[in-house]
Amino acid sequence: MLMIGVAALELAEHEKRWLSEAGVAGVLLFSRNYQSRDQLSALCDAIREAGGDDTLIAVDQEGGPVQRLRDGFTRLPPLSAIGERYAHDPHEAVRLAEEHAWVMASELRASGVDFSFAPVVDLARGNAAIGLRAFHADPAVTAELAQAYVRGMHLAGMAAVIKHFPGHGSVAADTHKTAAIDPRPLERILREDLLPFAECIEARVEAVMMAHVTYPAVDAQPAGYSRVWIERILRGELGFAGVVVSDDISMAAAGAAGSVGGRVQAHLEAGCDLVLACFPDVVDEAIAAVQGRQTDRAALSSLRGAIAAGWDGLIDNPQRDRFVARITALHDEP
């Protein structure tokens, strides 16, 4: 199924028609879709009116450089700030990871958004696209902080989506702009980059997002187009039984599968359950590519947000005040 992008602050008539299509499961929001909390709540209501109550709504609200919703929301520090704290106080860093996640998730759930594509569990090893988005360079530290982050999301009633499988942090190229090739052998990837994914899977994450990175020592296809990575390794060897999500089909590194329709088909045939078509100009072709395919929204039900407090309840919550004060103090640290 598809998760699509829409153009503006309100739904256009043709976007309402998109959401009525059987192959469309939800909407991924961007900064272009946000003006205020009231506007966001109205947009979420309109999306579900057009697509049904089980329509999923998601956003990238990681913190730091990737936070789509800003005014009216807590300005979240990047995950790297939590990793830096780990060097001085591991226990405190784990606590901050859980609190960061709870604040992020509770604010989105109060606004009607089901989930964020979070946390990033790639290693902080110099990738141009990952940068401050990663916790740490050490796989064991990343795994410990990521598991805490998953706990915080779950406590707020939100599903966790770890990314970008099997690890985007150890290759230099930015997949938004160009193809990325990681030549390392599988044994090294398993020992390093896959450790945080494996431990988060044990913590019962609901979804895994694939990387648009090619690992030629394992398969000639980018990971999101690879049955070796999805079916043999992720589902078979790691035992993951949840939702597998593609990265955005408009990214440059997704071009290995050709046209928009070809990219959608390649992801689905490799084993992805949910394919991201983030830009409105590709949605018509993406929808055409899933026509006639059997669709099952119930298979994505684990991604729906749980019943949660509204903004009035959050603002009147002293625990939230403490968490916000602690995590935002990370902005001021050298």
C-alpha positions as CSV (number, residue, x, y, z in Angstrom):
1,M,0.0,0.0,0.0
2,L,1.0,3.7,-0.3
3,M,1.5,6.5,2.1
4,I,1.3,9.7,0.0
5,G,2.2,13.4,0.3
6,V,-0.3,16.2,-0.1
7,A,0.6,19.7,-1.3
8,A,-0.7,22.3,1.2
9,L,-2.4,23.2,4.5
10,E,-5.8,21.9,3.3
11,L,-6.8,19.0,1.1
12,A,-7.6,19.7,-2.6
13,E,-10.5,17.8,-4.2
14,H,-8.1,15.6,-6.2
15,E,-6.3,14.7,-3.0
16,K,-9.5,13.6,-1.4
17,R,-10.0,11.3,-4.3
18,W,-6.5,9.9,-3.8
19,L,-7.4,9.1,-0.2
20,S,-10.5,7.2,-1.3
21,E,-8.4,4.8,-3.4
22,A,-8.1,1.3,-2.0
23,G,-4.3,1.3,-2.4
24,V,-3.7,4.4,-0.3
25,A,-3.2,3.8,3.4
26,G,-2.3,7.3,4.7
27,V,-0.5,10.6,4.4
28,L,3.0,11.6,5.3
29,L,3.1,15.3,6.4
30,F,5.8,17.9,5.8
31,S,6.5,21.4,6.8
32,R,4.4,22.6,3.8
33,N,1.4,21.0,5.5
34,Y,1.8,22.9,8.8
35,Q,0.9,26.3,10.0
36,S,-0.5,25.9,13.5
37,R,-1.7,23.2,15.9
38,D,-5.4,24.0,15.1
39,Q,-4.8,23.9,11.4
40,L,-3.0,20.6,11.8
41,S,-5.8,19.0,13.8
42,A,-8.3,20.2,11.1
43,L,-6.1,18.7,8.3
44,C,-5.9,15.4,10.2
45,D,-9.7,15.4,10.5
46,A,-10.1,16.1,6.8
47,I,-7.7,13.3,5.9
48,R,-9.7,10.8,7.9
49,E,-13.0,12.1,6.6
50,A,-11.7,11.5,3.0
51,G,-9.9,8.2,3.6
52,G,-11.7,6.7,6.5
53,D,-11.0,6.5,10.3
54,D,-8.2,4.0,9.8
55,T,-6.2,6.3,7.5
56,L,-2.7,6.6,8.9
57,I,-1.0,10.0,9.4
58,A,2.7,10.3,9.9
59,V,5.5,12.8,9.9
60,D,9.3,13.0,10.4
61,Q,9.6,14.5,13.8
62,E,13.1,13.3,14.8
63,G,14.4,16.6,16.3
64,G,17.4,18.6,15.4
65,P,17.6,19.1,11.6
66,V,14.6,16.9,10.8
67,Q,11.6,18.3,12.6
68,R,8.7,19.1,10.3
69,L,6.3,20.6,12.9
70,R,8.0,23.5,14.9
71,D,5.9,26.5,16.0
72,G,3.7,25.3,18.9
73,F,5.8,22.1,19.4
74,T,8.8,21.6,21.6
75,R,12.0,22.3,19.7
76,L,13.6,18.9,20.0
77,P,17.4,18.5,20.2
78,P,19.1,16.2,17.7
79,L,19.7,12.6,18.8
80,S,23.4,13.2,18.6
81,A,23.1,15.4,21.7
82,I,21.9,12.5,23.7
83,G,24.7,10.4,22.4
84,E,27.2,13.0,23.5
85,R,25.7,12.9,27.0
86,Y,26.3,9.2,27.1
87,A,30.1,9.7,27.2
88,H,29.7,11.5,30.6
89,D,26.6,9.9,32.1
90,P,25.2,6.8,30.4
91,H,22.3,6.4,32.8
92,E,21.3,10.0,32.2
93,A,21.5,9.6,28.5
94,V,19.2,6.6,28.5
95,R,16.7,8.6,30.6
96,L,16.9,11.5,28.2
97,A,16.3,9.3,25.2
98,E,13.1,8.0,26.7
99,E,12.0,11.5,27.7
100,H,12.8,12.9,24.3
101,A,10.7,10.2,22.7
102,W,7.8,10.7,25.1
103,V,7.6,14.4,24.5
104,M,7.8,14.0,20.7
105,A,5.2,11.2,20.6
106,S,2.8,12.7,23.1
107,E,2.7,16.1,21.2
108,L,2.0,14.3,17.9
109,R,-0.7,12.1,19.4
110,A,-2.3,15.2,20.9
111,S,-2.5,16.6,17.4
112,G,-4.0,13.6,15.7
113,V,-0.8,12.3,14.1
114,D,-0.4,8.5,14.5
115,F,3.4,8.2,14.4
116,S,6.8,9.6,13.5
117,F,9.3,7.8,11.4
118,A,11.6,7.5,14.4
119,P,14.1,6.7,15.8
120,V,17.1,6.8,13.4
121,V,19.3,3.9,14.5
122,D,22.0,4.3,11.8
123,L,25.5,4.7,13.2
124,A,27.1,8.2,13.4
125,R,29.9,7.5,11.0
126,G,30.0,10.5,8.8
127,N,27.1,9.9,6.3
128,A,26.0,13.2,4.7
129,A,22.3,12.5,5.1
130,I,22.4,11.2,8.7
131,G,24.8,13.5,10.5
132,L,23.3,14.8,13.8
133,R,20.3,12.5,13.3
134,A,22.2,9.5,14.7
135,F,22.8,8.8,18.4
136,H,26.3,7.5,18.3
137,A,29.1,5.8,16.3
138,D,29.2,2.8,18.6
139,P,26.7,0.0,17.8
140,A,26.1,-1.0,21.4
141,V,25.5,2.6,22.6
142,T,23.2,3.2,19.7
143,A,21.3,0.1,20.5
144,E,20.9,1.0,24.2
145,L,19.7,4.5,23.4
146,A,17.4,3.4,20.6
147,Q,15.7,0.8,22.9
148,A,15.1,3.6,25.4
149,Y,13.7,5.8,22.7
150,V,11.3,3.0,21.6
151,R,10.1,2.6,25.2
152,G,9.3,6.4,25.4
153,M,7.3,6.2,22.2
154,H,5.4,3.2,23.4
155,L,4.6,4.9,26.7
156,A,3.1,7.8,24.7
157,G,0.9,5.4,22.7
158,M,3.0,5.6,19.5
159,A,4.4,2.9,17.2
160,A,8.2,3.0,16.6
161,V,9.7,2.9,13.1
162,I,13.4,2.2,13.1
163,K,15.5,3.3,10.1
164,H,17.3,2.9,7.7
165,F,17.8,-0.9,7.5
166,P,20.3,-2.4,7.3
167,G,22.3,0.8,8.1
168,H,22.9,4.0,6.3
169,G,25.5,5.6,8.6
170,S,28.6,3.9,7.3
171,V,28.4,5.0,3.6
172,A,29.3,8.5,2.6
173,A,26.7,9.3,-0.1
174,D,23.4,11.0,0.5
175,T,20.7,8.9,-1.1
176,H,18.5,11.9,-1.5
177,K,21.0,13.1,-4.2
178,T,22.8,10.1,-5.6
179,A,23.2,6.4,-5.5
180,A,24.9,5.0,-2.4
181,I,27.0,1.8,-2.4
182,D,28.4,0.2,0.7
183,P,30.9,-2.5,-0.3
184,R,31.4,-4.1,3.2
185,P,30.9,-7.8,3.7
186,L,27.8,-9.1,5.4
187,E,29.7,-10.2,8.4
188,R,30.9,-6.7,9.2
189,I,27.4,-5.2,8.6
190,L,25.9,-7.8,10.9
191,R,28.5,-7.1,13.6
192,E,28.2,-3.3,13.5
193,D,25.2,-1.6,11.7
194,L,22.7,-4.4,12.3
195,L,23.1,-4.6,16.0
196,P,20.8,-1.7,16.9
197,F,18.1,-3.0,14.5
198,A,18.3,-6.5,16.0
199,E,18.0,-5.2,19.6
200,C,15.1,-2.9,18.7
201,I,13.3,-5.7,17.0
202,E,13.6,-7.6,20.3
203,A,12.0,-4.6,21.9
204,R,9.0,-5.1,19.6
205,V,9.2,-2.2,17.2
206,E,6.2,-2.1,14.9
207,A,8.0,-1.1,11.7
208,V,11.3,-0.9,9.9
209,M,12.2,1.5,7.1
210,M,14.5,0.3,4.4
211,A,17.6,2.1,3.1
212,H,18.0,3.1,-0.6
213,V,21.6,1.8,-0.2
214,T,23.1,-1.0,-2.3
215,Y,25.3,-3.6,-0.5
216,P,26.8,-5.5,-3.4
217,A,28.5,-8.1,-1.2
218,V,25.0,-9.2,-0.2
219,D,22.7,-8.3,-3.2
220,A,23.0,-6.2,-6.4
221,Q,19.7,-4.4,-5.6
222,P,19.3,-1.5,-3.1
223,A,18.0,-2.9,0.2
224,G,14.5,-1.7,-0.3
225,Y,14.2,-3.6,-3.6
226,S,16.0,-6.7,-2.2
227,R,14.2,-9.9,-1.1
228,V,17.5,-11.0,0.3
229,W,17.6,-8.1,2.8
230,I,13.8,-8.1,3.5
231,E,12.7,-11.7,3.4
232,R,15.9,-13.6,4.2
233,I,17.7,-11.4,6.6
234,L,15.1,-9.0,8.2
235,R,12.2,-11.4,8.4
236,G,14.1,-14.7,8.4
237,E,17.3,-14.3,10.4
238,L,16.2,-11.4,12.6
239,G,12.6,-12.6,13.0
240,F,10.9,-9.3,12.3
241,A,7.1,-9.8,11.9
242,G,6.0,-6.2,11.6
243,V,5.5,-3.6,8.9
244,V,8.3,-3.0,6.3
245,V,8.4,0.5,4.9
246,S,10.2,1.8,1.9
247,D,12.0,5.1,1.9
248,D,10.7,7.8,-0.4
249,I,10.4,6.7,-4.0
250,S,11.4,10.2,-5.3
251,M,14.9,10.0,-3.8
252,A,17.7,9.8,-6.4
253,A,19.0,6.5,-5.1
254,A,15.5,5.0,-5.7
255,G,16.1,5.4,-9.5
256,A,17.6,1.9,-9.8
257,A,14.1,0.6,-10.5
258,G,13.3,3.1,-13.2
259,S,9.9,4.9,-13.4
260,V,7.7,5.8,-10.5
261,G,5.5,2.8,-11.2
262,G,8.5,0.6,-11.5
263,R,9.8,1.7,-8.1
264,V,6.5,1.1,-6.4
265,Q,6.3,-2.4,-7.9
266,A,9.9,-3.3,-7.1
267,H,9.4,-2.3,-3.4
268,L,6.2,-4.3,-3.1
269,E,7.6,-7.4,-4.9
270,A,10.7,-7.3,-2.6
271,G,8.4,-7.5,0.5
272,C,7.7,-3.9,1.5
273,D,4.2,-3.4,3.0
274,L,4.1,0.3,2.8
275,V,5.6,2.5,0.0
276,L,6.3,6.2,0.5
277,A,5.3,8.6,-2.3
278,C,6.1,11.8,-0.6
279,F,5.7,14.3,-3.4
280,P,2.3,15.1,-4.9
281,D,3.7,15.0,-8.5
282,V,4.3,11.3,-8.3
283,V,1.1,10.2,-6.6
284,D,-1.0,9.6,-9.6
285,E,1.5,7.2,-11.1
286,A,2.1,5.5,-7.8
287,I,-1.6,4.9,-7.4
288,A,-1.8,3.5,-10.9
289,A,1.0,1.1,-10.0
290,V,-1.0,-0.5,-7.2
291,Q,-4.3,-0.8,-9.1
292,G,-5.6,-4.4,-8.9
293,R,-3.3,-5.4,-6.1
294,Q,-4.9,-6.9,-3.0
295,T,-4.8,-4.4,-0.2
296,D,-5.2,-5.0,3.5
297,R,-5.2,-2.0,5.8
298,A,-5.6,-4.3,8.8
299,A,-2.0,-5.4,8.3
300,L,-0.9,-1.8,9.1
301,S,-3.1,-1.5,12.2
302,S,-0.1,-1.7,14.6
303,L,0.9,1.8,13.3
304,R,-2.2,3.5,14.5
305,G,-1.8,5.7,17.5
306,A,-3.4,4.8,20.8
307,I,-5.9,7.1,22.5
308,A,-4.0,9.9,24.0
309,A,-4.4,13.2,25.9
310,G,-5.1,16.4,24.0
311,W,-3.0,19.5,24.2
312,D,-4.9,20.8,27.2
313,G,-4.0,17.7,29.1
314,L,-0.4,17.9,28.0
315,I,0.0,21.5,29.0
316,D,-1.4,20.8,32.4
317,N,1.0,17.9,33.0
318,P,4.0,18.7,35.4
319,Q,5.8,15.6,34.2
320,R,5.9,17.0,30.7
321,D,7.2,20.3,32.0
322,R,10.1,18.4,33.6
323,F,10.9,16.4,30.5
324,V,10.8,19.4,28.2
325,A,13.1,21.3,30.5
326,R,15.6,18.5,30.6
327,I,15.7,17.7,26.9
328,T,15.7,21.3,25.7
329,A,18.7,22.0,28.0
330,L,20.7,19.9,25.6
331,H,20.5,22.8,23.1
332,D,22.6,24.9,25.5
333,E,25.4,22.3,26.0
334,P,28.7,22.8,24.2
